[in-house]
Amino acid sequence: EKVIHPVEELELFRKTPSIWSGIYSRSFLEHNQILFHETPGASYQDISFAFFTLYYAQRVVLLKEAYLCYRCDNEASSVKSGGKVFCVCDEMERIENLMGDQDRELQRFMQTVKFNKYLYNYDRIDSMYQYAFLMRIQMEFEKAGQDGLLKAEYWDESNWRIMEEVRKRPEHFFERTNRDYMMRYQIAPYTLNENLYIKGMINEMSHYSKVVIYGAGVYGKRAFDVLHDKVTIYAFAVTDKKGNQDEINSIPVYEIDTLVSLREKMLIVVAVDIKKQTEIIKRLLGLGFQDIVTMDKEILYKYFN
């Protein structure tokens, strides 16, 4: 019930914006050129619009009374659309670009707002897009840290801890929060041969003259148990043979570097703990291997029992 100046009340910027919850002066919007950001399906357009109405406003008053009715018929309609996954990022980028470097403290404060909006989007989008979106969060907040925009005093302790986990241990955060993704979409994000899905995996494997199980531990041995009578296992592979056996079930164990010359007709089955998969797949791609599938605990114990 009182008039305030928003940039002096930063907590106001944390509130989830709803365009229909405000009544605006047309001349104010036109003078400050506050426009909606054209994004697919009108997704998240309220974010930058609401920010700039607060950012440019000299006077705002908050009222308890409702003046508009807004009908919600299907609030989840956009969550399965791949074209809308990164719309919230586009909105935050627009805010940062138009705000520029003129108010560093507001920029630092807005990093907390951005992180909350990103986590909300991460939780609501379809699980098949969550890993890609997590990588976007990690990239943006790593850059924010390098640019000196992460200031702990603006964060509550819980969100600061989560943000640091996303920045420094995104795979751990992903495993901790999104097991559904790995159960439904078994191909790791860096795998190139995306046609190798669970139901057709055995059939596809049979087309390769050399199938190599990457991993000589519990998962690797389990992969051998469920695959050896369906496809021909050429070898086990490890990063370093030190401490590993020379053979497992009469199948030789090689260091992966020694198999590079055979990579053209070779399928690599990565059978290691989920936390190590991405690092290994990156290494395999760096060595020129292109046909790669992953078999983590969920696949080995759920799909092939």
KOLGUKE-64244 format. One record per atom (N, C-alpha, C): residue in one letter; z, x, y. Coordinates in steps of 0.05 Angstrom, whole numbers, plus 32768, in hexadecimal, padded with zeros to 4 digits. Example, Ala and Ser with C-alpha at 12.3 -4.5 7.8 and 13.67 -1.06 7.14 Angstrom:
! KOLGUKE-64244
A809C81087F8E
A809C80F67FA6
A809C81087FBE
S808E81017FD3
S808F81117FEB
S809D81028001
***
This chain:
! KOLGUKE-64244
E800080107FE8
E800080008000
E800080118019
K7FF9802B8017
K7FF8803B8030
K7FDE804C802F
V7FD680548046
V7FBD80638049
V7FC380818043
I7FB3808D8033
I7FB780A9802B
I7F9C80B9802F
H7F9F80D38030
H7F8880E58032
H7F8680F38016
P7F7280EC8006
P7F7280F57FEA
P7F7581137FE5
V7F6881237FF5
V7F6981407FF0
V7F85814B7FF5
E7F97813B8000
E7FB381438003
E7FC481377FED
E7FB781277FDC
E7FC5811A7FC5
E7FB581207FAC
L7FB581397FA3
L7FA281417F8D
L7FA581317F74
E7FBD81277F6E
E7FC181197F55
E7FAF81007F53
L7FA780F67F6A
L7F9580DF7F6A
L7F7B80E57F5C
F7F7280FE7F5C
F7F5981067F4F
F7F5B81067F31
R7F7481057F26
R7F7781047F09
R7F7180E87EFE
K7F7380D47F0F
K7F7080B87F05
K7F5480B37EFB
T7F5380A47EE5
T7F39809D7ED9
T7F2B808A7EEC
P7F1380927EF5
P7F0680827F09
P7EF8806A7EFD
S7EF880557F0C
S7EE8803D7F06
S7EDA80347F20
I7EC080357F21
I7EB2802F7F39
I7EBA80137F44
W7EBD80007F31
W7EC37FE57F38
W7EDF7FE07F42
S7EF07FF57F41
S7F0B7FF27F4A
S7F0E7FF97F68
G7EF880007F74
G7EF980077F91
G7EE77FF67FA2
I7EEE7FF37FBB
I7EDC7FE67FCE
I7ED77FFA7FE4
Y7EBD7FFF7FE9
Y7EB580167FF9
Y7EA6800C8012
S7EA9801B8027
S7E998016803F
S7E7D8021803A
R7E698010803E
R7E4D8018803A
R7E468030804D
S7E4F802E8066
S7E4880448079
S7E55805E8071
F7E6D805C8065
F7E7A8075805B
F7E6A80828044
L7E6080718031
L7E50807C801B
L7E3680888025
E7E29807A8037
E7E1080848042
E7E13809D8052
H7E28809E8063
H7E2C80B58074
H7E3180CE8063
N7E4080CC804D
N7E4680E3803C
N7E3380E68025
Q7E1E80D58024
Q7E0980D78010
Q7E1580D67FF4
I7E2780C47FF0
I7E3480C17FD5
I7E2280AF7FC4
L7E1580BB7FB1
L7E0280AD7FA0
L7E0A80AF7F82
F7E01809D7F72
F7E05809F7F56
F7DF380B47F4A
H7DFD80C37F37
H7DEE80D87F29
H7DDD80CA7F14
E7DC380CE7F14
E7DB280C17F01
E7DB480CF7EE6
T7DC280C37ED3
T7DC580CE7EB8
T7DBD80B87EA4
P7DB780C07E8B
P7DAD80AD7E77
P7DC180967E72
G7DB8807E7E74
G7DC980677E6D
G7DE180637E7F
A7DE1806E7E97
A7DF7806A7EAA
A7E1180747E9F
S7E10808A7E8F
S7E2980947E83
S7E3880A67E96
Y7E5280A07E99
Y7E6580B17EA9
Y7E5E80B37EC6
Q7E4C80A27ED1
Q7E4580A47EED
Q7E5C809F7F00
D7E7180927EF6
D7E88808C7F07
D7E9780A67F0E
I7E9480BB7EFE
I7EA580D37F03
I7E9E80E07F1D
S7E8580E77F22
S7E7F80F57F3B
S7E8080E27F53
F7E7880C97F4E
F7E7980B67F64
F7E9680B27F6E
A7EA880AF7F5B
A7EC480AB7F62
A7ED080C47F6F
F7EC880DB7F65
F7ED280F47F70
F7ECA80F77F8E
F7EB180F27F93
F7EA880F67FAF
F7EB280E17FC2
T7EB780C97FB8
T7EC380B57FCA
T7EDF80BE7FD3
L7EEE80CA7FC0
L7F0880D57FC7
L7F0680EF7FD8
Y7EF381007FD1
Y7EF0811A7FDD
Y7EE981177FFB
Y7ED781048001
Y7ECE8101801C
Y7EDF80ED802D
A7EEE80DD801F
A7EFD80C8802E
A7F1480D4803D
Q7F1780CC8056
Q7F2E80D48066
Q7F4580C08062
R7F3E80A8805A
R7F5280938057
R7F4D8083803E
V7F618080802D
V7F6080708015
V7F7A80608013
V7F788048800B
V7F9080388007
V7F8F802C7FEB
L7FA5802D7FDD
L7FA680237FC1
L7FB480087FC2
L7FA87FF47FB5
L7FB37FD97FB5
L7FB87FD07F98
K7FCB7FBF7F95
K7FD17FB47F7A
K7FBF7F9D7F73
E7FB67F8E7F86
E7FA67F767F81
E7F8B7F7E7F75
A7F807F6C7F64
A7F667F707F58
A7F527F5E7F68
Y7F3B7F6A7F6E
Y7F277F5B7F7D
Y7F0C7F577F6D
L7F097F657F58
L7EF17F627F47
L7EFA7F5E7F2A
C7EE97F507F1B
C7EED7F4D7EFE
C7ED67F5D7EF1
Y7EDD7F6E7EDE
Y7EC97F7E7ED0
Y7ECA7F787EB3
R7EB37F6F7EA8
R7EB27F677E8C
R7EAA7F7F7E7A
C7EBA7F847E65
C7EB57F997E52
C7EAC7F8C7E38
D7E947F907E2F
D7E8B7F847E16
D7E897F987DFF
N7E817FB17E05
N7E7F7FC67DF1
N7E837FE17DFD
E7E9C7FE87E00
E7EA280017E0E
E7E99801A7DFE
A7E9580177DE4
A7E8E802E7DD3
A7E7080317DCF
S7E6080237DDF
S7E4380227DD9
S7E36803D7DDC
S7E40804F7DEC
S7E3380697DF0
S7E3C80807DDF
V7E51807B7DCF
V7E5D80927DC1
V7E4C809E7DAC
K7E38808F7DA1
K7E27809A7D8C
K7E0C80A37D97
S7E0980A47DB1
S7DEF80AC7DBD
S7DF080CA7DC3
G7DDE80D87DB5
G7DDC80F57DBA
G7DD480FC7DD6
G7DC580EA7DE4
G7DBC80EF7DFF
G7DD280ED7E13
K7DE980E27E0B
K7DFF80DE7E1F
K7E1680F07E1A
V7E1581017E06
V7E2C81137DFF
V7E3581247E17
F7E21812F7E25
F7E2881427E3A
F7E2781367E56
C7E25811C7E58
C7E24810F7E73
C7E3D81157E84
V7E5481167E77
V7E6C811C7E86
V7E6B81397E91
C7E5E814B7E83
C7E5A81667E8D
C7E4881677EA5
D7E3381567EA4
D7E2181557EBB
D7E2F814B7ED4
E7E4181377ED0
E7E50812C7EE6
E7E6381427EF2
M7E7181507EE1
M7E8381657EEB
M7E74817C7EF8
E7E5D81827EED
E7E4C81977EFA
E7E43818F7F15
R7E3C81757F18
R7E34816B7F32
R7E4A816D7F46
I7E6281667F3E
I7E7A81687F50
I7E7D81857F59
E7E7D81987F46
E7E8281B47F4C
E7E6C81BF7F5E
N7E5381B77F59
N7E3D81C27F69
N7E3E81B87F86
L7E44819E7F89
L7E4581927FA4
L7E5E819A7FB3
M7E74819F7FA5
M7E8C81A77FB2
M7E8A81C47FBB
G7E7C81D57FAC
G7E7881F17FB3
G7E9282017FB3
D7E9482167FC3
D7EAB82287FC3
D7EBE82237FDA
Q7EBA820C7FE8
Q7ECA82088000
Q7EE782027FFB
D7EEE81F87FE4
D7F0A81F17FDF
D7F1281FB7FC3
R7F1B82147FC1
R7F2182217FA8
R7F3882137F9A
E7F4C820A7FA9
E7F6381FE7F9B
E7F5C81E37F8F
L7F4B81D47F9D
L7F4281BB7F91
L7F3081C07F78
Q7F2081D67F79
Q7F1181DD7F62
Q7F2381E47F4A
R7F3881F27F50
R7F4B81F97F3A
R7F5881E07F2F
F7F6081CE7F41
F7F6C81B57F38
F7F5881A57F27
M7F3F81A47F30
M7F2B81947F22
M7F25819E7F06
Q7F2C81B77F00
Q7F2981C17EE5
Q7F3A81B17ED1
T7F5281A97EDA
T7F6481997EC9
T7F58817D7EC5
V7F4C81727EDA
V7F4081587ED8
V7F2881597EC5
K7F18816E7EC8
K7F0081727EB7
K7F0881747E9A
F7F1D81847E94
F7F2581887E79
F7F2E816D7E6C
N7F3D815D7E7B
N7F4681437E71
N7F2E81317E6A
K7F1A81317E7C
K7F0381217E77
K7EF3812B7E60
Y7EF181457E5D
Y7EE381517E46
Y7EF0814A7E2C
L7F0B814C7E2B
L7F1981457E12
L7F1681287E0B
Y7F1681177E20
Y7F1180FA7E1B
Y7EF680F67E0F
N7EE281037E1A
N7EC781007E0F
N7EC5810B7DF3
Y7ED181227DEF
Y7ED1812F7DD4
Y7EDD811D7DBF
D7EF2810E7DC6
D7EFF80FC7DB3
D7EEF80E37DAD
R7EDE80DA7DC0
R7ED180C17DBD
R7EB480C27DB2
I7EA780D97DB6
I7E8B80DB7DAD
I7E8A80DC7D8F
D7E7380D67D84
D7E7080D77D67
D7E7580F37D5D
S7E8080F57D45
S7E89810F7D3B
S7E7381237D37
M7E5A81197D33
M7E44812C7D2F
M7E3E813C7D48
Y7E4881337D60
Y7E4281427D78
Y7E5B81527D82
Q7E7181507D74
Q7E8A815B7D7F
Q7E8A81797D80
Y7E7F81867D6B
Y7E7F81A37D6B
Y7E6F81AE7D83
A7E5781A37D87
A7E4781AC7D9D
A7E5581A87DB8
F7E6281917DBB
F7E70818C7DD4
F7E88819F7DD7
L7E9681A57DC1
L7EAC81B87DC3
L7EA381D47DCC
M7E8B81DC7DC3
M7E8081F67DCC
M7E7A81F57DEA
R7E7281DE7DF4
R7E6D81DC7E11
R7E8781DE7E20
I7E9C81D27E16
I7EB681D47E23
I7EBF81F17E24
Q7EBD81FE7E0D
Q7EC6821A7E0B
Q7EB7822C7E1F
M7E9D82287E21
M7E8C82387E32
M7E9482347E50
E7E98821A7E58
E7E9E82147E73
E7EB9821F7E7C
F7ECD821C7E6A
F7EE882257E72
F7EEB82437E6F
E7EDB82507E5F
E7EDB826D7E5F
E7ED082777E79
K7EBB826A7E83
K7EB082727E9D
K7EC4826C7EB4
A7ED182557EB2
A7EE5824E7EC6
A7EFB82637EC8
G7F03826D7EB0
G7F1782827EB0
G7F0D829C7EBD
Q7EF482A37EB7
Q7EE982BB7EC3
Q7EE682B87EE1
D7EE1829F7EEB
D7EDE829B7F07
D7EF882967F16
G7F0F82997F08
G7F2982967F14
G7F3082797F1B
L7F2682667F0D
L7F2A824A7F13
L7F40823D7F01
L7F4C824C7EEF
L7F6082417EDE
L7F7C82497EE8
K7F8A82367EF3
K7FA4823C7EFF
K7FB9822B7EF1
A7FCB82387EE3
A7FDE822A7ED1
A7FEF82167EDF
E7FF5821A7EF8
E800782077F06
E7FFC81EB7F09
Y7FE281E87F06
Y7FD581CE7F08
Y7FD481C07EED
W7FDB81CD7ED8
W7FD981C27EBD
W7FF581BC7EB2
D7FF681A67EA1
D800F81A37E92
D800E81B67E7A
E802581BC7E70
E802781D17E5B
E801581CA7E43
S801581B17E3A
S800681AA7E22
S7FE881AE7E26
N7FDD81A47E3D
N7FC081A77E41
N7FB881C47E46
W7FC981D37E52
W7FC381F07E56
W7FC181FE7E3A
R7FD381F77E28
R7FD382027E0E
R7FB981FA7DFE
I7FB281E17E01
I7F9A81D77DF3
I7F8181E57DFF
M7F8081E77E19
M7F6981F37E26
M7F6682117E1D
E7F7C821F7E1C
E7F7B823B7E13
E7F72823D7DF6
E7F7A822A7DE6
E7F70822A7DCA
E7F5282257DC8
V7F4882127DD9
V7F2C820D7DD9
V7F1C82257DE3
R7F2782337DF7
R7F1A824B7E02
R7F1982627DEE
K7F2F82667DE0
K7F32827F7DD1
K7F2F827A7DB3
R7F3582627DA9
R7F33825C7D8C
R7F2682417D87
P7F0D823E7D91
P7F0182237D8E
P7EFD821A7D71
E7EF8822D7D5F
E7EF582257D43
E7F10821A7D38
H7F2682267D40
H7F40821C7D37
H7F4582007D42
F7F3E81FC7D5B
F7F4281E27D67
F7F3181CD7D59
F7F1881D57D53
F7F0681C37D46
F7F1081BB7D2A
E7F1981CE7D1B
E7F2381C97D00
E7F3C81B77D02
R7F4D81BC7D16
R7F6681AD7D18
R7F6181907D21
T7F4C818B7D2F
T7F4881707D3B
T7F3181607D30
N7F1F816C7D21
N7F06815E7D1A
N7EFE81637CFD
R7F0F815E7CEA
R7F0881627CCE
R7EF1814E7CC6
D7EF081377CD3
D7EDC81237CCD
D7EC0812F7CD0
Y7EBC813F7CE4
Y7EA2814B7CE9
Y7E99815C7CD0
M7EAB816C7CC6
M7EA4817E7CB0
M7EA0816E7C96
M7EAD81577C94
M7EA981477C7C
M7E8E81397C7C
R7E8581317C94
R7E6C81227C97
R7E5481327C9C
Y7E5681497CA9
Y7E40815A7CB0
Y7E4581767CA7
Q7E3D817C7C8F
Q7E4681947C81
Q7E3781AD7C8A
I7E2181AA7C97
I7E1281C17C9E
I7E1E81CD7CB8
A7E2581E67CB7
A7E3181F37CCE
A7E1E81F47CE6
P7E2981F57CFE
P7E1881F27D16
P7E0282077D19
Y7E05821E7D0D
Y7DF182337D10
Y7DDD82337CF9
T7DDF82217CE6
T7DCD82207CCF
T7DB282167CD8
L7D9D82247CD1
L7D82821D7CD9
L7D7582087CC8
N7D7A820A7CAE
N7D6C81F77C9B
N7D7C81DE7C99
E7D7981CC7CAD
E7D8A81B47CAF
E7D83819F7C9A
N7D6E81A37C8A
N7D67818F7C76
N7D7881917C5D
L7D8A81A57C5C
L7D9A81A97C44
L7DB481997C47
Y7DB481807C41
Y7DCB816F7C43
Y7DD8816D7C27
I7DEF81617C26
I7DFF81617C0D
I7DEF81557BF6
K7DE4813D7BF9
K7DD781307BE3
K7DBF813F7BD8
G7DB2814E7BE9
G7D9B815D7BE0
G7DA0817A7BDD
M7DB981837BDF
M7DBE819F7BE0
M7DB781AD7BC5
I7DC081A17BAF
I7DBA81AD7B95
I7D9C81AF7B90
N7D8E819A7B97
N7D71819A7B93
N7D6481AF7BA4
E7D6C81B27BBD
E7D6181C77BCE
E7D6881E37BC4
M7D8081E67BBA
M7D8882017BAF
M7D7682097B98
S7D6E81F67B88
S7D5E81FD7B70
S7D4282087B77
H7D3A82057B91
H7D20820F7B99
H7D21822D7BA0
Y7D3982387BA1
Y7D3B82547BA8
Y7D3F82657B8F
S7D31827C7B90
S7D33828E7B79
S7D4D829E7B7A
K7D5882A17B91
K7D7182B07B94
K7D8582A07BA5
V7D9A82977B98
V7DB082897BA5
V7DC8829C7BA6
V7DD282A27BBD
V7DE882B47BC0
V7E0082A57BCC
I7E1782A97BBF
I7E30829D7BC9
I7E3E82B17BDB
Y7E4082AB7BF5
Y7E4E82BC7C07
Y7E6C82B57C06
G7E7B82C77BFA
G7E9882C27BF7
G7EA082C87BDA
A7EB382D97BD7
A7EBC82E07BBC
A7ED982D87BB8
G7EE382C67BC9
G7EFE82BD7BC7
G7F0082A27BB8
V7F1482927BBF
V7F1982797BB1
V7F0182667BB5
Y7EF682647BCD
Y7EE082517BD2
Y7EC6825B7BC4
G7EC282757BC5
G7EAA82807BB8
G7EAA827C7B9A
K7EC182807B8E
K7EC3827B7B71
K7EC1825E7B6A
R7ECC824D7B7B
R7EC982307B77
R7EAC82287B7A
A7E9E82337B8D
A7E81822D7B90
A7E7282357B77
F7E79824C7B6C
F7E6B82547B53
F7E7082407B3D
D7E8982377B3B
D7E9082247B25
D7E7F820B7B26
V7E7A82017B3F
V7E6C81E77B41
V7E4D81EB7B43
L7E4482047B47
L7E2782087B4B
L7E1982167B33
H7E2882267B24
H7E1A82397B12
H7E0A822B7AFC
D7E1182127AF5
D7E0282047AE0
D7DEC81F37AEC
K7DE981F47B07
K7DD481E47B15
K7DBF81F67B21
V7DC6820D7B2A
V7DB382207B36
V7DBA823C7B2C
T7DA7824F7B2F
T7DAC826A7B27
T7DB9827A7B3D
I7DD182837B38
I7DE082937B4C
I7DD782B07B49
Y7DCB82BB7B5E
Y7DC282D77B5D
Y7DD882EB7B61
A7DEA82E57B74
A7E0082F87B7A
A7E1582EA7B8C
F7E2B82F87B8E
F7E3F82F27BA2
F7E3B83067BB9
A7E4182FE7BD1
A7E3F83117BE8
A7E5983117BF7
V7E6083287C03
V7E77832B7C13
V7E70833D7C2B
T7E80833D7C3F
T7E7B834E7C56
T7E81836C7C4F
D7E9783707C40
D7E9F838A7C39
D7EAA83897C1C
K7E9F839A7C0B
K7EA783997BEE
K7EC383A57BE9
K7ECD83B37BFD
K7EE783BF7BFA
K7EFC83AA7BF3
G7F0983AD7BDC
G7F1D839A7BD4
G7F1283837BC4
N7EF883817BC0
N7EEB836C7BB0
N7EE383767B95
Q7EDF83647B82
Q7ED6836C7B68
Q7EB883737B68
D7EAF83827B54
D7E9383887B52
D7E8383717B46
E7E9183607B36
E7E8483497B2A
E7E9883317B29
I7E8D83197B2A
I7E9C83017B26
I7E8C82F07B12
N7E9882EA7AFB
N7E8A82DB7AE6
N7E6F82E87ADF
S7E7083027ADD
S7E5883127AD6
S7E4283117AEC
I7E4883077B03
I7E3583067B1A
I7E3D831D7B2D
P7E2B832E7B35
P7E3283457B46
P7E3A833C7B62
V7E4B834D7B6E
V7E5483487B89
V7E48835E7B9B
Y7E3983567BB0
Y7E2D83697BC1
Y7E3783667BDE
E7E35837B7BED
E7E3983797C0A
E7E20836C7C15
I7E24835A7C28
I7E0D834A7C32
I7DF7835B7C3E
D7DFF83717C4A
D7DEA83837C56
D7DD6838D7C42
T7DDE83907C29
T7DCC839B7C15
T7DB883867C0B
L7DBB836D7C13
L7DA983587C0A
L7D9483507C1E
V7D94835E7C35
V7D8283567C4B
V7D6583577C43
S7D5D836A7C33
S7D41836C7C2B
S7D3783557C1A
L7D4A83457C0F
L7D43832F7BFD
L7D4583147C0B
R7D4A83147C25
R7D5382FC7C33
R7D3D82E67C35
E7D2382ED7C32
E7D0E82DA7C35
E7D1082C37C21
K7D1882C87C09
K7D1882B47BF4
K7D3582AE7BEA
M7D4782B37BFC
M7D6382B17BF4
M7D72829B7C03
L7D82828C7BF5
L7D9382777C01
L7DB082827C00
I7DBD82827C17
I7DD8828B7C19
I7DEA82727C1A
V7DFD82717C07
V7E11825B7C07
V7E2B82677C11
V7E33825F7C29
V7E4B826A7C35
V7E63825A7C2B
A7E7382667C1A
A7E8A82597C0E
A7EA482677C16
V7EAC82637C2E
V7EC4826F7C39
V7ED4825B7C48
D7EEC82627C51
D7EFD82507C61
D7EEE82487C7A
I7EF1822F7C82
I7EE282247C99
I7EE682357CB2
K7EFD82417CB6
K7F0282517CCF
K7EF082697CD0
K7EE682727CBA
K7ED6828B7CBA
K7EB882857CB9
Q7EB0826C7CB5
Q7E9482667CB0
Q7E82826D7CC7
T7E8982657CE0
T7E77826A7CF6
T7E7282887CFB
E7E8782987CF9
E7E8482B57CFC
E7E7182C07CE7
I7E7482B77CCF
I7E6382C17CB9
I7E4682B87CBD
I7E42829F7CC5
I7E2682957CC8
I7E1982A47CDF
K7E2782A97CF4
K7E1B82B97D0A
K7E1282D47D00
R7E2382E07CEF
R7E1C82FB7CE4
R7E0382F97CD3
L7E0282E47CC2
L7DEB82E17CB0
L7DD182DD7CC0
L7DD382CD7CD5
L7DBB82C97CE6
L7DB382E37CF4
G7DC782F37CFB
G7DC1830D7D08
G7DB383207CF5
L7DB8831D7CDB
L7DAC832D7CC7
L7D9083227CBE
G7D89830B7CC8
G7D6F83007CC3
G7D6E82EB7CAD
F7D8582E47CA1
F7D8682CF7C8D
F7D8282B47C9C
Q7D7282A27C90
Q7D6C82897C9D
Q7D7482717C8C
D7D7482737C73
D7D7B825C7C61
D7D99825F7C5A
I7DA9824E7C67
I7DC682507C64
I7DD282347C62
V7DE482317C4F
V7DF482187C4E
V7E1182207C4C
T7E22820D7C53
T7E3F82127C51
T7E4B82007C3C
M7E5F820A7C2E
M7E6D81FA7C1A
M7E8B81FF7C1E
D7E9781EF7C2E
D7EB481F27C33
D7EC481E37C1F
K7EDE81E27C23
K7EF081D57C10
K7EEA81B87C0C
E7EE381AA7C22
E7EDD818D7C1F
E7EC681887C0C
I7EB181987C0F
I7E9981957BFE
I7EA0819C7BE1
L7EAC81B27BDE
L7EB181BC7BC3
L7EC381AA7BB3
Y7ED6819E7BC0
Y7EEA818E7BB1
Y7EE481707BB2
K7ED581677BC5
K7ED0814B7BC7
K7EB581437BBB
Y7EA081527BC2
Y7E85814A7BBA
Y7E7C81547B9F
F7E8881697B95
F7E7F81757B7C
F7E9381747B66
N7EA881647B68
N7EBB81617B52
N7EB0814E7B3D
***
